[in-house]
């Protein structure tokens, strides 16, 4: 056993540079860190908007929140001005057909309301939600579950884990390992752990950066209060789910890279399977990674109701199971896939000419 | 533990393409050459010995160990493949020491043994350079260094002399002989038939996936009855010698050399012929040399498989 551990360490040492710094894998970093960049942009926007609202408030151009809430569609321009006074910004234009379209902007110091008027009557009230932790928490949950888990980590694992065996077959260098006094199962574990170290590091750092970026524009006391009331648990849950996603998807794509000449095909099949999870019967749902991951996510994501129905259906959440059951289920799926991979590794042959 | 490498009715097909078929062999220690043209099954046999490919049928044992057990097999076996690719970014020392670390050596010990092995193949000056920048000959040597580093009992070498200059070639052959003299197996593949004569204790002749002959090359030659042995003799009275050897019914042809000092004999019984030569030497004909003329691997292969394949 001690010898196997030493061999696993040696394989990890040999693989780790390749998994972290593969030229073919630079796009994995883009997938991992691009969402953090978007959240930073969001925070910058929030800071700018909040400063603008404060500035308007200082200029006494804000109205009361209650008065803003009383505005409804169908009210006339005059009624609005009677209730709210002059807007801080307004715009008007006449269409070719002679209709007048105008917009009035008001603020209560925390958010904006835009009143869109057609021929002097309100046709649409657009309320910009205030930047609150609960709102950003829900937005983060949505992006995390429907983009980061299902696409970024998924394809990141495709990029790193499928290459652990397949890239060496293509480069005709896998025989280095297969001619060593090491059990194929030990080699598999070493490579898997090397991939896991890389993906867990890259994607948990990615998740942590996203959380930092989201939190950046909130006041310290507001943030501390949130963290003290279960916020740290949510942060831990997101980091844990990220790591578990790498664990589960890693096992699937390590196996795919060993069994299939073109791992993109199984990757697309697995992606379809994961996306179709909602429609599967209960026992089939459990043969997936996303089922367990979504159960462990701390906030139930609510996709935008304006998105097309087919997309909304695809992004629906699976029925959650308890944390212990989810982790156990994921571990069972991972171990079953790795056991299959170990069996394939034992039968693995070098036939570079056909690879 | 057995000291033989055995193939028991082993076949290997790549889809519908034949790799090797119904091979039954028992390879003793010493230098064994796998001989045959490209595509004859040499590399398949080596890959079967080392478990890189699995037999479609039959069983292989290497000193009693199954090739399906790499953990035990590669403590005893080193394989220098024909593949010229290496894990990316490694220096010569890193390549060999990584292999040794997988074999269970500590980092320091692995580096020490790796450097000794690299020095043994005459590559010490390039040990710290990236393998990717090595020439063909240097790559051959670093593969050999890796194969011998853990002091294996079985050394399997696929075309190991390709790309080596004459001096290194001679040194490498010396290394093979040393390994063989220590009672180890050195299994070498070559499609250069005349080269094999220089160093082989025994040969395995392959053609289109079949073993057509195996054993010591002279013994194999002796068994080819339909082609009488050729013996070249240099002497002072070739005509008189020709008359005497024709008295023996196994001699089927005697041809005088144009320079008048030699004779080429074809005989169906070489042993009887050599005994006769001893008697003739005492009868007053001065015999300078007696040498077999067609017991080279090339000749044997030509007789067994045909001229076309032997010279391919």
Boltz contact constraints between the chains, C-beta under 6 A:
constraints:
  - contact:
      token1: [A, 3]
      token2: [B, 104]
      max_distance: 6.0
  - contact:
      token1: [A, 7]
      token2: [B, 102]
      max_distance: 6.0
  - contact:
      token1: [A, 10]
      token2: [B, 101]
      max_distance: 6.0
  - contact:
      token1: [A, 10]
      token2: [B, 102]
      max_distance: 6.0
  - contact:
      token1: [A, 14]
      token2: [B, 98]
      max_distance: 6.0
  - contact:
      token1: [A, 171]
      token2: [B, 85]
      max_distance: 6.0
  - contact:
      token1: [A, 172]
      token2: [B, 83]
      max_distance: 6.0
  - contact:
      token1: [A, 172]
      token2: [B, 85]
      max_distance: 6.0
  - contact:
      token1: [A, 173]
      token2: [B, 85]
      max_distance: 6.0
  - contact:
      token1: [A, 173]
      token2: [B, 86]
      max_distance: 6.0
  - contact:
      token1: [A, 173]
      token2: [B, 87]
      max_distance: 6.0
  - contact:
      token1: [A, 175]
      token2: [B, 81]
      max_distance: 6.0
  - contact:
      token1: [A, 175]
      token2: [B, 83]
      max_distance: 6.0
  - contact:
      token1: [A, 176]
      token2: [B, 87]
      max_distance: 6.0
  - contact:
      token1: [A, 179]
      token2: [B, 79]
      max_distance: 6.0
  - contact:
      token1: [A, 180]
      token2: [B, 74]
      max_distance: 6.0
  - contact:
      token1: [A, 180]
      token2: [B, 99]
      max_distance: 6.0
  - contact:
      token1: [A, 180]
      token2: [B, 102]
      max_distance: 6.0
  - contact:
      token1: [A, 181]
      token2: [B, 71]
      max_distance: 6.0
  - contact:
      token1: [A, 181]
      token2: [B, 74]
      max_distance: 6.0
  - contact:
      token1: [A, 181]
      token2: [B, 75]
      max_distance: 6.0
  - contact:
      token1: [A, 181]
      token2: [B, 103]
      max_distance: 6.0
  - contact:
      token1: [A, 182]
      token2: [B, 102]
      max_distance: 6.0
  - contact:
      token1: [A, 183]
      token2: [B, 71]
      max_distance: 6.0
  - contact:
      token1: [A, 349]
      token2: [B, 53]
      max_distance: 6.0
  - contact:
      token1: [A, 350]
      token2: [B, 52]
      max_distance: 6.0
